[in-house]
Amino acid sequence: MRSSDRVYTPLPLYHTAGGVMAVGLTLVYGHTTAIRKKFSASAYFADCMKYKCTVGQYIGEMCRYILAVPPKKEDREHSIRLIVGNGLRPQIWNEFVNRFNIAHVLEFYGATEGNCNVMNIDNKMGSIGFFSRIIPSVYPVSLIKVDEDGEPIRNSKGLCQVCEPNEPGAFIGKIAPNNPTRAFLGYVDKKASEKKIIHDIFVKGDSAFLSGDILVADEFGYLFFKDRTGDTFRWKGENVSTSEIEAIISNLVNYRDCMVYGVQIQGAEGRAGMAAIYDPDGTLDLDKLTIDIKELPSYARPQFIRILTKIDLTGTFKLKKKDLQEEGYNAYKVQDKLYYLNAKLGYQLLTSDVYDQIQQGKVKF
């Protein structure tokens, strides 16, 4: 950041990204911050032009919403030299920076309460951060091997194991009680705090903050987000990353909101994929989606589709999927339209009769 910069943020100031990252940096570097009361995808770059901003801020799905807006002259006539934030998905990264003429993306990763924050400062496409493979002790973060439930896989000595390059693992931050930047102060709920701390990582008696996220590091140390612990599920003997499939399907359906989760099918091992897609105006072309979805491996294709006419977002544009996952494809509980993937006919309407046949094992997946 430079003292001459003008930073644009449409984020709520109660969120760390808005109140600390944006306003805090202004206090540190003495530049100007333009604060919009409420995020607007269509007004993002128009506002940047209006206030002559040089740095833009984003989080989560904001970049996808902006990309879904029809092209206009403001897309490339702004003065933004840098965008900074977290959550720009690799699947739209190239398209976003090319369309909006963004020279530099500074993507970071971390949690407000966590001690394992990282940053991609050198514009590596798709990366959320970096750690040194030459001198890993410089920054006390690691990727450790975990099972499907996110529990550490330990060796014969009862210690954790470091992931190999390109091997998915849980991201952890070493806790150093005497160093405030490496501490974990915990939550109000003590039980929740205990779940976030693991012990005996690399030597007996040490401890670390467990981020709850699955990341991958390449051979150079660039980190890439894979999925949330517990969101990844197995189907047909393969692991399915909900985050990756959500991004791909969203691209296929014109950047609509999409949530992917695993659901159980009577008599089948693992969990089948289900996608809830936001389609308030009823324009989603399921026949086209049936064709486009074939670009995914067969095990990663959603076996069920739920059409959402309304969507529940947090104040920081995060999608809520817990209730959707609990309701699954139960046609007796779900009021939205449901579809199932027929191997020959594509996505077909899932009625209560079809649901009963699935439960009886008469419909195969």
C-alpha positions, 0 to 999 in steps of 0.5 A: 500500500502507498500513502497515495492509494485510494482503497475501495471497500463495500464490506461491513466494518464488523467483518475483519476484512472491512474493519481491520484490513481496509480501515486498519491499513488506512490508519497505518499507511495514511491513504484514503478509503472509500466505504460503500454502505452495501455491496453492489456487483453492478456498481463496483467498478463504477464506484472505483472510477467515481472515487478514483480508487487504485486498490479494490477489496473483495471477499468470498463470492463477490468476484463471481457476482461482479463477473456475472454483470453484463460487460460495460465500459467501466470494466476497463476504464478504472484506475485499480492497480491491485485487488486484495482479499480472499476467496477469488476462485481459481476457476474464474481467476483468469477470466476476472483479471483479463476482463477487468484489466487487473494487474495484480491480485493479492489473495490472502487466507486466514481466520480472525481467531487463527494464527496460521494466516498466509498471503500470495504476494507475487500474483501466483494464479489461484494460490492463497499463500506461500510457505518456504520449503527450503526453510519451513521453520521460518513461518510455523505453519504446516499441512498434515495428513488427515482422514476423511473426518479431518482427524490427524493420521499419526505415525507409530510414535503417535505424531502427525505426518507432513504432507508431500507436495500436491498431497491434500492436508489440514492446514495448521499453525504452531502455537507458541504460548509466549508469542502473541502472534502465534497464540490461540486465545480460543472461543467463548465456548470452551468445547469449541476451542478444544476442537481447534487445538491438536497436541503432539504434532511433531514432538511430544507436548507441542500443540497447534491451531487446526484451521478446519480447511484442507489445502494443497501445497505444490513443490515450491510451497504455493498453497491452494485451497481444496475444501472445508474439513467435513465437506469433502465426501466419497462417492464411487470410491473417489474423494469429491471436493465440494468447493471445486465442484461448486465453482465449476457448476457455477461457471456452467450456469452463468455464475449462479450461486451453487452449493454442493454437498453429499447425501446418502442413498439407501443401500449405496456406499459413500455419499452422492453429490447434490447441487442446490442452484439458485434460479429465482426466475426459472431460466436454468436449462437443465438439458444443457446442464446435463450435457455440460456436466459431462466435463466432470468425472462421473463420480463428481457429477451431482446425482441430485439437483435442487432449484432454489428460488430464494437463498440464505446468505450471511452478512459477508456473502457466505452460503449456508448449506447445513439445512439443505444437506439435512433435507437432502432430496427428500421430496416429502420435506423439500418444497423446491423442485428436485431432479435426479440424474438418469444415466440415459435421460439426464436430469429428471423431475424427482417426485415423491413416487420417485423418492420412494423408489430410490428408498426401495432401491429400485432406482440405481445410481 
